[in-house]
Amino acid sequence: MNLNGFYQVDYSKSDFPEVKIGTLGYGFMGQIHSNAFIKIPFSFSNPISRPVLLAICGRNQKKVEHIARRFGYKEYCLDWQLLAKDPRIDIFDNCAPDDWHYLPSILAMEKGKHVICEKPLSLKLDEAFQMAKKAQEVGVKTMCCYNYRFLPAVQLARQLIEQGTLGIIYQFRAKYLQQAGHNPFELVEKVWYAHGTQSGTLMGIGSHIIDMAYFLVGEITAVCGLKKTYNQIRKDSLGKDHPISADECTIAILEFKNGAVGTIESSGVSTGRKNYQGWEINGSKGSIFFDLEDLNHLQVYSTDINSPEIQGFSNVLVTDAEHPLQIKYLPSGHNQGWEYGHVHALHHFLDCVVNDKPVGPLGASFQDGYRVQVVIEAINQSSAKGKRVEIKDVGEDI
Ligand SMILES: NC(=O)c1ccc[n+]([C@@H]2O[C@H](COP(=O)([O-])OP(=O)(O)OC[C@H]3O[C@@H](n4cnc5c(N)ncnc54)[C@H](O)[C@@H]3O)[C@@H](O)[C@H]2O)c1
């Protein structure tokens, strides 16, 4: 105690260990992940660890320093190899664009770091395979950041399916719709799926609902896909024409190992849609419906309700202590926001690292990330050939 009656906080006596984080990329996801790490110690009354934001890496010194200061990083650097090799770092968090997932993640794993990598695991199937294989060889923890698994409503959906509340699962029906490219005259720089790596909507947002299909319904064994690019030339801000090959919408039929069937639709030309991810699952005893823009609710229909006059979908607010993934300081009815998917996902990963737990089945490991890429590749092939494509069990590869 000092003379004024204040006690110094002794952080060396902390009952939750420090885990040192190195973040690659300071853009949208770099900031969302940093925010999530910062929120962890006060979102959970017994947090697994106190993440320490050690260093962040980007190419523009002025901008990366600004973000480092905003989020409280101790250091920053301009060379991703420095970050991936740094022996002080426990978790390498790859928030770089899709085409920079492979090399930095491989190097970080080789240097013995646990690695989080944003989705999709890679733009190239072979690279995704190498990443999943390296993770197995080296034995570090890995997570491909399919953050929507970590929303309370999604985990409740999985619980209901696992405990048989829906009965036999017949159908999965998912859409992920945005409007970035609906205007043919929109500049290419403003159309995320057509700009830069031209990752397209299937990779960019379709990957999320393929992972959701896998997380909730199970292994996908065959697909029929149709990809479409409406605006094959777009101008940039200097007036130069850019040829576009990225899909602006993809529709696919899925067949699951357990006999269920499904459809998925990704679109960047759904005029009026901001970030609509909606899916419905129908089973022999019930159905569920989820809308990401209303993420604190899960709509549930159960045939167990015997009074026909009140049978219908219940709009369940998933904020009670009985629901999964509750934030202790938020009482019932106090909603979580979109960014909490990442808070829960990263907290889960810290738990896996600190307590040596498996990332799956709740989190998506690099093997799960690879699984999604296999389905994407099958949809690409199906669309190109105009034929149904079967998918062999990924477990045989890695
Ligand atoms: N899970 C989600 O909900 C979600 C949402 C959006 C994006 N993403 C994914 O997150 C990743 C990043 O997307 P974003 O929207 O944050 O992109 P962004 O363009 O906003 O940020 C990318 C960052 O990477 C940095 N970078 C790029 N190349 C680099 C290099 N060679 N060395 C160092 N830094 C480099 C850039 O400077 C920038 O800071 C992508 O893979 C994307 O698909 C995921």
The ligand as an ORCA input file, in Angstrom:
! r2SCAN-3c Opt
* xyz 0 1
  N     -14.459    -14.425    -40.340
  C     -15.034    -13.373    -40.867
  O     -16.147    -13.034    -40.528
  C     -14.292    -12.571    -41.916
  C     -14.804    -11.328    -42.351
  C     -14.060    -10.590    -43.280
  C     -12.854    -11.107    -43.768
  N     -12.419    -12.325    -43.363
  C     -11.134    -12.895    -43.849
  O     -10.097    -12.255    -43.105
  C      -8.944    -12.078    -43.918
  C      -8.550    -10.600    -43.905
  O      -9.623     -9.837    -44.435
  P      -9.801     -8.300    -44.075
  O     -11.182     -7.939    -44.473
  O      -9.352     -8.053    -42.693
  O      -8.745     -7.664    -45.094
  P      -8.098     -6.211    -45.022
  O      -7.690     -5.897    -46.409
  O      -8.990     -5.269    -44.293
  O      -6.783     -6.424    -44.132
  C      -5.715     -7.207    -44.573
  C      -4.462     -6.808    -43.831
  O      -3.384     -7.648    -44.215
  C      -2.226     -6.842    -44.431
  N      -1.317     -7.503    -45.375
  C      -1.578     -7.929    -46.624
  N      -0.467     -8.471    -47.164
  C       0.497     -8.399    -46.221
  C       1.876     -8.765    -46.178
  N       2.461     -9.330    -47.234
  N       2.583     -8.514    -45.049
  C       1.991     -7.918    -43.982
  N       0.686     -7.543    -43.973
  C      -0.039     -7.779    -45.073
  C      -2.796     -5.554    -44.987
  O      -1.880     -4.505    -44.834
  C      -4.037     -5.380    -44.101
  O      -3.660     -4.803    -42.868
  C      -9.320    -12.604    -45.307
  O      -8.832    -13.898    -45.434
  C     -10.834    -12.605    -45.301
  O     -11.394    -13.593    -46.137
  C     -13.103    -13.041    -42.429
*
